[in-house]
């Protein structure tokens, strides 16, 4: 307490002496040892004339300042800021008033923002926006972050490539100098190297292979040379620094040298294109090149036997053997490089949904008597067919008679029929009966037939054919049956050896597509879709349903589009009745026949193409289909086989597309040692 009191008395005397002198010549020498920070703030306020607002948390700090020379007002304030920073405090100015607070909260206060031309020095807190011209700020921030204290702040704004830093003015000056030394304009330049003899694509491939071998060096990706082949002008666009540019240009010049030997024959192994098809195309290209060359030189065109080129296709190795002058050979190489590329594929999935419903009802009464017959054609069996069957069963009379005696002694004489069909006619009449048929008679002069029928049929068909094909290649899938259709019949001589001519008709689902991939992710599909099936049979032949769509659509990749559809509602009513009798209310039902049928069909066809650009995409599609079929087999195995509980159904193996490397030499040798038989000591 005595030491603190002595320091306070000394500071007060010093301040009185300073303020008593001239203002322009105010100087002071500050030497403090273990002084309370509150007393130090009060002293600086008196020496500099500045107003301070002290945060309550700025306390319980002892400071020590040792100085050997006198300082003016600005130097005293700079010393004051340094003392505050050492003790994790700061002074932030707002409208001429300085707020003394903890350093970590100062960056969220109204700290001065640096402007061009303003001078800040010492430990004054400043926020500065630094524009970087040549280097990406995302690369600078990790480098500079270690130079910023924990209480400071650094952030990047990529759209304008600037860095925002909050720190003391002295440290900011150091960071700005570091940024200016790093932010140098690159000496890389883009050059166009024209080739005369070599192919630009082949030279770029060689350069890329060389750079790939040197990829283990410490050179960053930003400084690695870049080169792109321009096949149209047979040039190479080279981007590199001056040293690498000179080295690469010298290498390109060596590669772009004419062939020293007299041979001008080349074998090109094709990767994707077909050799025979490409050979025909190249012959047409060469003919046009020769025609243009002859026009330029004003010479007659060469005859076919005097061609300067030769193109032969070797189908076994899918290669081209080309003999041509260097200028034509260069054109051949350019055409082959652009055509011998991996073509994209398209996976097309079609969805065919058909929902149909059919409802039929029949009600009719037919009458038969010895006076006449009431017969209707909209119901079956008809009364006339039954009467014909009954008469056929009775047969024909031959003039003889049969006498029968009843138990009461009464005798009855009837004609004896012959040649009856034993009920075959009746069986044929009722063979096609559907519904309920009731007959009633008095066994003497009349009989009646009552027909009742109600049928309800529903069907829900879902088919999902799919197929994969190359771009601009036609593909067809057909899933169905072949049904026989009689096209003609003929009897031999004497009605012997009859024969019939039969034609096979395909029914089922057919899908034919030709995809064409456009720019972007759109696909033009030329589609032929057909759905056919057996609808029934007539006395002549079978009846088939056929629904076909021929169209061309533009669909985005992975988008589902409806190709077409059918919504059909068919209601038919038929009524046959006896005039006047059939019009009697309620009673008229006994003299009429009514049939009603209602048929409703809903059919829609959808399609979805998927562009396959990489092998991984087709692998995903194949694995999903494969796993779906395997899941069905797994479900079947879980349910088991009826009456064969111990039989295990066949299962597809698990999908596995991983490649395993062959064993190393050491592994083979180790396995060989283990497999060697023990030595025979005998």
C-alpha positions in Angstrom: 0.0 0.0 0.0 2.9 2.3 0.8 4.5 1.7 -2.6 1.2 2.3 -4.5 0.6 5.5 -2.6 4.2 6.7 -3.4 3.6 6.0 -7.1 0.4 7.9 -7.1 2.1 10.9 -5.5 4.9 10.8 -8.0 2.5 10.6 -11.0 0.4 13.5 -9.7 3.5 15.7 -9.2 4.7 14.7 -12.7 1.3 15.5 -14.3 1.2 19.0 -12.6 4.7 19.7 -13.9 3.8 18.7 -17.4 0.5 20.7 -17.6 2.2 23.8 -16.2 4.6 23.9 -19.2 3.8 24.8 -22.9 1.3 22.5 -24.6 3.5 22.0 -27.7 6.4 21.0 -25.6 4.5 18.6 -23.3 6.7 15.6 -22.6 6.8 13.0 -19.9 8.9 10.1 -18.9 6.8 7.1 -17.7 8.3 4.6 -15.4 5.8 2.4 -13.6 6.3 -0.8 -11.6 3.4 -2.9 -10.4 1.0 -0.1 -10.9 -2.8 -0.7 -10.9 -4.1 -0.5 -14.4 -6.9 1.8 -13.3 -4.4 4.3 -12.0 -2.4 4.0 -15.3 -5.5 4.7 -17.4 -6.3 7.8 -15.3 -2.7 9.1 -15.7 -2.8 8.6 -19.5 -6.1 10.4 -19.7 -4.6 13.4 -18.0 -1.4 13.4 -20.2 -3.3 13.0 -23.5 -6.5 14.8 -22.7 -8.6 11.8 -24.1 -11.8 10.5 -22.5 -11.9 6.8 -21.6 -14.8 4.6 -20.7 -13.5 1.6 -18.7 -15.2 -1.7 -18.8 -15.9 -3.1 -15.3 -13.9 -6.2 -16.3 -10.8 -4.1 -16.7 -9.4 -4.5 -13.2 -7.0 -6.4 -11.0 -4.1 -5.9 -13.4 -0.6 -4.7 -12.4 1.5 -3.1 -15.1 5.1 -2.3 -15.4 6.5 0.2 -17.8 10.2 1.2 -18.0 11.2 4.1 -20.2 14.4 6.1 -20.4 13.4 9.0 -22.7 10.7 11.6 -22.7 7.6 11.0 -24.8 5.2 13.4 -26.3 1.4 13.0 -26.3 1.2 10.7 -29.4 4.0 8.5 -28.1 2.3 8.2 -24.7 -0.9 7.1 -26.3 0.9 4.6 -28.5 2.6 3.2 -25.3 -0.8 3.1 -23.7 -2.2 0.9 -26.5 0.7 -1.4 -26.3 0.3 -1.8 -22.6 -3.4 -2.6 -23.0 -2.7 -5.2 -25.7 -0.1 -6.9 -23.5 -2.7 -7.3 -20.8 -5.4 -8.5 -23.4 -7.3 -5.2 -23.4 -8.0 -2.7 -26.2 -9.2 0.9 -26.7 -11.9 1.4 -29.4 -12.8 4.9 -30.4 -16.4 6.0 -30.9 -17.1 9.7 -31.6 -13.9 10.8 -29.8 -14.5 8.6 -26.8 -12.3 5.5 -26.2 -13.9 2.4 -24.7 -11.4 0.2 -22.9 -12.6 -3.4 -23.0 -11.3 -6.9 -23.3 -9.5 -7.7 -26.5 -11.7 -10.6 -27.7 -14.8 -8.5 -27.7 -13.2 -5.5 -29.5 -13.6 -7.1 -33.0 -17.4 -6.9 -32.6 -17.3 -3.2 -31.8 -17.0 -0.1 -34.0 -13.3 -0.5 -34.9 -11.8 1.9 -37.4 -11.9 0.6 -41.0 -8.7 1.3 -42.9 -9.0 3.8 -45.8 -6.5 4.5 -48.4 -4.2 7.4 -47.4 -4.8 7.0 -43.6 -2.0 6.2 -41.3 -2.3 3.8 -38.5 0.5 2.5 -36.4 1.3 0.7 -33.2 -1.2 -1.5 -31.5 -4.2 0.4 -32.5 -7.0 -2.1 -33.6 -7.9 -1.7 -37.3 -10.1 -3.6 -39.7 -8.7 -3.7 -43.2 -10.0 -5.0 -46.5 -7.2 -6.2 -48.7 -7.7 -6.8 -52.4 -5.7 -9.7 -54.0 -5.2 -9.5 -57.7 -3.3 -12.6 -58.9 -3.7 -15.3 -56.2 -6.8 -17.0 -55.0 -7.7 -15.9 -51.5 -8.6 -19.4 -50.5 -5.0 -20.3 -50.9 -3.7 -17.4 -48.9 -6.0 -17.7 -45.9 -4.6 -21.0 -44.5 -1.1 -19.5 -44.9 -1.8 -16.2 -43.1 -4.1 -17.6 -40.4 -1.1 -18.6 -38.2 0.1 -15.0 -38.2 -3.1 -13.7 -36.7 -3.5 -13.9 -32.9 -6.4 -15.7 -31.4 -8.2 -12.5 -30.6 -7.9 -11.3 -34.2 -10.1 -12.2 -37.1 -9.6 -13.2 -40.8 -12.2 -14.0 -43.4 -12.3 -14.3 -47.2 -14.9 -13.1 -49.8 -14.4 -15.2 -52.9 -16.7 -13.2 -55.3 -14.3 -10.2 -55.3 -11.2 -12.1 -54.1 -10.6 -10.0 -51.0 -9.5 -10.7 -47.4 -10.9 -9.0 -44.4 -8.6 -8.8 -41.3 -9.1 -7.4 -37.9 -5.9 -6.9 -35.9 -3.4 -4.3 -34.7 -2.1 -1.8 -37.2 1.5 -3.0 -36.8 0.6 -6.7 -37.4 -1.6 -5.7 -40.3 1.3 -3.8 -42.0 3.4 -7.0 -41.7 0.6 -9.1 -43.2 0.0 -6.7 -46.1 3.7 -6.8 -47.0 3.6 -10.6 -47.0 0.5 -10.6 -49.3 2.1 -8.1 -51.7 5.2 -10.3 -52.0 3.0 -13.4 -52.8 0.5 -11.6 -55.0 2.8 -11.4 -58.0 1.6 -11.7 -61.6 2.3 -15.2 -63.0 4.7 -15.4 -65.8 2.6 -18.2 -67.5 1.5 -17.5 -71.0 -0.7 -19.3 -73.5 1.0 -20.2 -76.7 -0.3 -21.8 -79.9 2.2 -24.3 -81.3 1.4 -25.4 -84.9 2.4 -28.8 -86.0 3.4 -29.7 -89.6 4.1 -33.5 -89.5 2.8 -35.0 -86.3 -0.8 -35.3 -85.1 -1.7 -32.8 -82.3 -3.8 -35.4 -80.5 -0.9 -38.0 -80.4 1.6 -35.4 -79.3 -0.7 -34.3 -76.4 -1.2 -37.9 -75.4 2.6 -38.3 -75.2 3.0 -35.1 -73.2 0.3 -36.2 -70.8 2.0 -39.5 -70.2 5.3 -37.8 -69.4 3.6 -35.4 -67.0 1.8 -38.3 -65.3 5.1 -40.0 -64.7 6.3 -36.8 -63.0 3.2 -36.4 -60.9 5.0 -37.4 -57.8 7.1 -34.2 -57.8 6.4 -31.4 -55.4 5.1 -29.1 -58.1 1.5 -27.9 -57.4 -1.3 -28.4 -59.8 -1.5 -24.6 -60.4 2.0 -24.6 -61.7 1.8 -27.7 -63.8 1.9 -27.1 -67.6 -1.4 -27.6 -69.4 -1.8 -28.5 -73.1 -4.9 -29.0 -75.3 -5.0 -30.3 -78.8 -6.9 -28.4 -81.5 -7.5 -31.0 -84.2 -9.1 -28.5 -86.6 -5.8 -26.6 -87.1 -3.6 -29.4 -85.9 -2.1 -27.2 -83.2 -1.4 -27.4 -79.5 -2.4 -24.8 -76.9 0.3 -24.7 -74.3 0.0 -22.9 -71.0 3.2 -23.0 -68.8 5.8 -20.7 -67.2 8.7 -19.6 -69.3 11.1 -22.3 -68.2 8.6 -25.1 -68.7 7.4 -23.6 -71.9 10.9 -23.6 -73.5 11.4 -27.2 -72.4 8.1 -28.4 -73.8 8.4 -26.5 -77.1 11.8 -28.1 -77.7 10.2 -31.5 -77.0 7.3 -30.8 -79.4 9.6 -29.7 -82.1 11.5 -33.0 -81.9 8.2 -34.9 -82.0 7.0 -32.8 -85.0 9.7 -34.0 -87.3 9.1 -35.8 -90.6 9.5 -39.5 -90.8 13.1 -40.2 -91.9 12.4 -43.5 -93.6 10.6 -43.8 -96.9 7.8 -45.8 -95.5 4.3 -44.2 -95.2 2.2 -47.1 -94.0 0.5 -47.1 -90.6 -1.5 -49.6 -88.7 -4.3 -48.0 -86.6 -5.9 -50.3 -84.0 -9.4 -49.1 -83.4 -11.0 -49.2 -79.9 -14.7 -48.6 -80.6 -15.4 -48.1 -84.3 -15.6 -51.0 -86.8 -12.7 -51.2 -89.2 -14.7 -52.2 -92.3 -17.2 -49.3 -91.9 -14.5 -46.8 -91.1 -12.4 -47.9 -94.1 -15.3 -47.1 -96.5 -15.8 -43.7 -94.9 -12.0 -42.9 -95.2 -12.0 -43.8 -98.8 -14.7 -41.2 -99.5 -12.7 -38.6 -97.5 -9.5 -39.3 -99.4 -11.4 -39.0 -102.8 -12.6 -35.6 -101.8 -9.1 -34.5 -100.7 -7.6 -35.6 -103.9 -10.2 -33.8 -105.9 -9.6 -30.6 -104.1 -5.8 -31.0 -104.4 -6.1 -31.5 -108.2 -8.3 -28.4 -108.6 -5.7 -26.3 -106.7 -2.9 -27.6 -108.9 -4.9 -27.4 -112.1 -4.2 -31.0 -113.0 -6.4 -33.8 -114.1 -7.8 -36.1 -111.5 -6.0 -39.3 -111.1 -7.6 -42.5 -112.3 -8.8 -45.1 -109.8 -5.8 -47.3 -110.3 -3.4 -44.4 -109.7 -4.6 -43.5 -106.2 -2.0 -42.3 -103.8 -3.6 -44.0 -100.8 -4.6 -47.5 -99.7 -7.0 -48.3 -96.9 -7.5 -51.9 -95.9 -9.5 -53.2 -92.9 -8.3 -56.2 -90.8 -11.5 -57.4 -89.2 -9.7 -60.0 -86.9 -7.9 -57.3 -85.0 -10.3 -54.5 -85.9 -7.5 -52.5 -87.4 -6.9 -50.3 -90.4 -3.8 -50.6 -92.6 -3.3 -47.2 -94.2 -0.8 -46.2 -96.9 -0.9 -42.5 -97.8 1.2 -39.3 -98.2 1.9 -37.3 -95.0 -0.8 -34.7 -95.7 -3.5 -37.3 -96.4 -2.3 -39.4 -93.5 -2.7 -36.4 -91.2 -6.3 -36.0 -92.3 -6.9 -39.7 -91.8 -5.6 -39.5 -88.3 -7.8 -36.5 -87.5 -10.9 -38.3 -88.8 -10.1 -41.5 -87.0 -9.4 -39.7 -83.6 -12.8 -38.0 -83.8 -14.8 -41.1 -84.8 -13.1 -43.8 -82.8 -14.6 -42.7 -79.5 -16.7 -44.4 -76.8 -20.3 -44.0 -77.7 -23.0 -43.4 -75.1 -25.7 -45.9 -74.5 -29.4 -45.5 -73.7 -31.4 -47.7 -71.3 -35.1 -47.5 -72.2 -37.9 -48.8 -69.8 -41.5 -49.0 -71.1 -44.5 -49.4 -68.8 -47.7 -50.7 -70.2 -50.7 -50.6 -68.0 -54.1 -52.0 -69.0 -57.2 -52.1 -66.7 -60.4 -53.6 -68.2 -63.8 -54.4 -66.8 -66.7 -56.3 -68.4 -70.2 -56.7 -67.1 -73.0 -58.8 -68.8 -76.6 -59.5 -67.9 -79.2 -61.6 -69.7 -82.9 -62.3 -68.9 -85.3 -63.9 -71.3 -88.3 -66.4 -71.5 -88.9 -68.6 -74.6 -92.1 -70.5 -75.2 -92.7 -73.8 -77.1 -96.1 -75.3 -77.8 -97.8 -77.5 -80.4 -99.2 -74.3 -81.9 -95.9 -72.4 -82.3 -92.5 -71.3 -80.9 -91.3 -68.0 -79.4 -87.5 -67.8 -80.1 -85.0 -65.0 -79.4 -81.6 -64.7 -81.0 -79.9 -62.6 -78.2 -79.9 -65.5 -75.8 -78.6 -69.1 -75.8 -79.6 -71.9 -76.1 -82.4 -71.0 -78.5 -85.8 -72.7 -78.3 -85.5 -73.9 -81.9 -82.2 -75.7 -81.2 -83.7 -77.5 -78.2 -86.7 -78.6 -80.2 -84.4 -79.9 -83.0 -82.4 -81.8 -80.4 -85.6 -83.4 -79.0 -86.9 -84.4 -82.4 -83.5 -85.9 -83.3 -83.6 -87.9 -80.1 -87.0 -89.3 -81.0 -85.9 -90.5 -84.4 -88.2 -91.2 -87.4 -91.3 -93.4 -87.5 -91.1 -96.7 -89.6 -94.9 -97.5 -89.5 -94.8 -100.0 -86.7 -96.4 -99.5 -83.4 -95.8 -100.4 -79.8 -98.7 -101.3 -77.3 -98.2 -100.7 -73.6 -100.6 -101.7 -70.8 -101.0 -99.6 -67.7 -101.5 -101.1 -64.2 -105.2 -100.3 -64.4 -105.5 -102.4 -67.5 -105.6 -99.5 -69.9 -103.6 -100.1 -73.2 -101.8 -97.4 -75.2 -100.6 -97.8 -78.8 -97.8 -95.5 -80.1 -95.6 -95.5 -83.2 -92.2 -97.0 -82.8 -89.4 -94.6 -83.7 -86.0 -95.6 -85.1 -82.6 -94.0 -85.9 -82.6 -91.7 -82.8 -79.4 -89.9 -81.8 -79.6 -90.8 -78.1 -79.7 -87.1 -77.0 -76.7 -85.9 -79.1 -78.7 -83.0 -80.5 -79.9 -81.9 -77.1 -76.3 -82.1 -75.7 -75.1 -79.9 -78.6 -77.9 -77.4 -78.1 -77.0 -76.8 -74.4 -73.2 -77.3 -74.7 -72.5 -73.6 -74.9 -74.8 -72.7 -72.0 -73.7 -70.0 -69.6 -75.7 -68.9 -66.6 -78.9 -70.6 -65.3 -81.5 -72.3 -67.6 -84.8 -73.4 -66.2 -87.4 -75.4 -68.2 -91.1 -76.0 -67.3 -93.9 -77.9 -69.2 -97.3 -79.5 -68.8 -96.0 -82.7 -70.6 -98.7 -82.3 -73.2 -99.0 -79.1 -75.2 -96.5 -76.4 -74.1 -93.1 -75.8 -72.5 -91.0 -72.8 -71.5 -87.3 -71.8 -71.0 -86.1 -69.2 -68.6 -82.4 -67.9 -69.0 -80.6 -66.0 -66.3 -77.0 -64.7 -66.6 -74.9 -62.2 -64.8 -71.1 -62.0 -65.4 -68.4 -59.6 -64.2 -64.8 -59.7 -65.5 -61.9 -57.6 -64.4 -58.3 -57.6 -65.6 -55.2 -55.7 -64.6 -52.2 -56.1 -66.8 -48.8 -54.5 -66.1 -45.8 -55.0 -68.4 -42.4 -53.4 -68.1 -40.2 -54.3 -71.0 -36.7 -52.7 -71.1 -33.7 -52.8 -73.3 -30.3 -51.1 -73.7 -28.7 -50.0 -77.0 -26.0 -47.7 -78.3 -26.7 -44.2 -79.5 -28.2 -44.1 -83.0 -28.6 -47.9 -83.0 -31.9 -49.7 -83.5 -32.9 -52.2 -80.8 -35.9 -54.6 -80.7 -37.4 -56.7 -77.9 -40.2 -59.2 -78.5 -41.9 -61.2 -75.8 -44.9 -63.3 -76.7 -46.3 -66.4 -78.5 -46.8 -67.8 -81.9 -50.4 -68.9 -82.5 -51.5 -70.9 -85.6 -54.0 -69.3 -87.9 -55.6 -71.4 -90.7 -55.2 -69.6 -94.0 -56.8 -72.3 -96.3 -57.9 -75.9 -96.6 -58.4 -78.3 -99.5 -59.7 -81.8 -99.9 -57.9 -84.4 -102.0 -59.4 -86.6 -104.6 -62.5 -88.4 -103.4 -62.5 -86.2 -100.3 -59.4 -88.0 -99.1 -56.2 -86.7 -97.6 -57.4 -83.2 -96.7 -54.8 -80.7 -95.8 -54.7 -77.2 -94.3 -52.3 -74.3 -94.7 -51.4 -72.6 -91.4 -49.7 -69.3 -90.8 -48.0 -68.4 -87.5 -49.0 -65.1 -85.9 -46.9 -63.4 -83.3 -48.8 -62.0 -80.3 -47.3 -60.4 -77.2 -45.3 -57.3 -76.5 -42.9 -55.7 -79.0 -40.7 -52.7 -78.5 -38.5 -51.2 -81.2 -36.5 -48.0 -80.5 -33.8 -45.9 -82.1 -32.4 -43.4 -79.6 -30.4 -40.2 -80.6 -28.7 -38.3 -77.8 -28.9 -34.6 -78.3 -26.8 -31.8 -76.9 -27.2 -31.7 -73.1 -29.3 -34.6 -71.6 -32.2 -34.9 -74.1 -32.9 -38.0 -76.2 -34.9 -38.3 -79.4 -36.6 -41.7 -79.5 -38.1 -43.2 -82.6 -40.5 -45.8 -81.1 -42.6 -48.6 -82.4 -44.7 -50.1 -79.5 -47.1 -53.0 -80.0 -49.3 -55.0 -77.5 -51.3 -57.9 -78.9 -53.2 -60.8 -77.4 -55.9 -63.4 -78.0 -59.4 -62.0 -77.4 -61.4 -65.1 -78.2 -62.4 -67.5 -81.0 -65.1 -67.8 -83.6 -66.3 -70.6 -85.7 -63.9 -69.5 -88.4 -60.7 -68.6 -86.4 -59.2 -66.8 -83.4 -59.7 -63.1 -82.6 -56.7 -61.0 -81.5 -56.5 -57.6 -79.9 -53.7 -55.3 -81.2 -52.6 -51.9 -79.9 -49.7 -50.2 -81.7 -48.0 -46.9 -81.3 -45.5 -45.4 -83.9 -44.1 -42.1 -82.8 -41.0 -39.9 -82.3 -40.6 -38.1 -79.0 -38.0 -35.8 -77.3 -37.4 -36.8 -73.7 -34.9 -35.6 -71.1 -32.6 -38.0 -69.4 -34.5 -40.0 -66.7 -37.8 -38.3 -67.5 -41.0 -40.4 -67.9 -43.4 -39.5 -70.7 -46.7 -41.0 -71.8 -46.7 -42.2 -75.4 -50.4 -42.7 -75.8 -53.4 -44.5 -74.3 -57.0 -45.7 -74.8 -60.0 -45.0 -72.6 -63.0 -47.0 -74.0 -66.5 -47.2 -72.5 -68.8 -49.5 -74.5 -72.4 -50.1 -73.4 -74.7 -52.3 -75.5 -78.4 -53.1 -74.8 -80.5 -55.5 -76.8 -84.2 -56.3 -76.3 -86.4 -58.7 -78.2 -90.1 -59.1 -77.4 -93.5 -60.1 -78.7 -95.5 -57.1 -79.9 -98.3 -56.0 -77.5 -97.6 -58.9 -75.0 -94.0 -57.7 -74.4 -95.3 -54.2 -73.6 -97.5 -55.2 -70.7 -96.1 -53.9 -67.4 -94.4 -56.7 -65.4 -96.2 -59.4 -67.3 -94.4 -58.4 -70.4 -91.1 -59.9 -69.0 -92.5 -63.4 -69.8 -92.7 -62.5 -73.5 -89.3 -60.7 -74.0 -85.6 -61.3 -73.8 -83.1 -58.6 -72.6 -79.3 -58.5 -72.8 -77.0 -55.8 -71.5 -73.2 -55.6 -71.7 -70.9 -52.9 -70.4 -67.2 -52.9 -71.2 -64.6 -50.4 -70.0 -60.9 -50.4 -71.0 -58.1 -48.1 -69.8 -54.7 -48.5 -71.5 -51.7 -46.3 -71.0 -48.1 -46.7 -72.3 -45.2 -44.8 -70.6 -41.5 -44.7 -71.5 -38.4 -43.5 -69.7 -34.9 -43.3 -71.2 -31.7 -43.2 -69.2 -28.4 -42.0 -70.8 -25.4 -44.2 -69.8 -22.2 -42.3 -70.2 -19.9 -44.2 -67.8 -19.5 -47.9 -67.0 -20.5 -47.2 -63.4 -24.0 -46.1 -64.4 -24.7 -49.3 -66.4 -23.3 -51.3 -63.5 -25.9 -49.6 -61.1 -28.8 -50.4 -63.5 -27.7 -54.0 -64.0 -27.2 -54.6 -60.3 -30.6 -53.3 -59.4 -32.3 -55.6 -61.9 -30.1 -58.5 -60.9 -30.9 -58.0 -57.2 -34.6 -57.7 -57.9 -34.6 -61.1 -59.6 -32.5 -62.6 -56.8 -35.0 -61.2 -54.2 -37.8 -63.0 -56.0 -35.8 -66.3 -55.9 -35.1 -65.7 -52.2 -38.8 -65.2 -51.5 -39.6 -68.5 -53.4 -36.9 -70.3 -51.4 -38.4 -69.0 -48.1 -41.8 -70.3 -49.1 -40.4 -73.6 -50.2 -41.5 -76.1 -52.9 -44.9 -77.8 -52.3 -44.6 -81.5 -51.5 -40.8 -81.2 -51.8 -39.7 -79.6 -48.5 -36.1 -80.9 -48.7 -35.5 -79.5 -52.2 -33.6 -76.2 -52.3 -34.5 -74.0 -55.3 -31.7 -72.7 -57.5 -30.4 -69.2 -56.5 -28.5 -66.6 -58.4 -25.1 -65.8 -56.8 -24.7 -62.5 -55.0 -23.9 -59.6 -57.3 -20.1 -58.9 -57.1 -18.4 -56.7 -59.7 -15.1 -56.2 -57.8 -11.9 -57.2 -59.5 -9.4 -59.2 -57.6 -5.7 -58.9 -58.4 -3.6 -62.1 -59.1 -1.4 -63.2 -56.2 2.1 -61.8 -56.0 5.3 -63.7 -56.8 6.1 -64.0 -53.1 2.6 -65.4 -52.3 3.0 -68.0 -55.0 6.4 -69.0 -53.8 5.2 -69.2 -50.2 2.2 -71.4 -51.2 4.6 -73.6 -53.2 6.8 -74.1 -50.2 3.9 -75.1 -48.0 2.6 -77.5 -50.7 6.0 -79.2 -51.1 6.0 -82.8 -49.7 8.4 -83.5 -46.9 11.9 -84.7 -47.9 12.5 -88.4 -47.9 15.5 -89.1 -45.7 15.7 -92.7 -47.0 
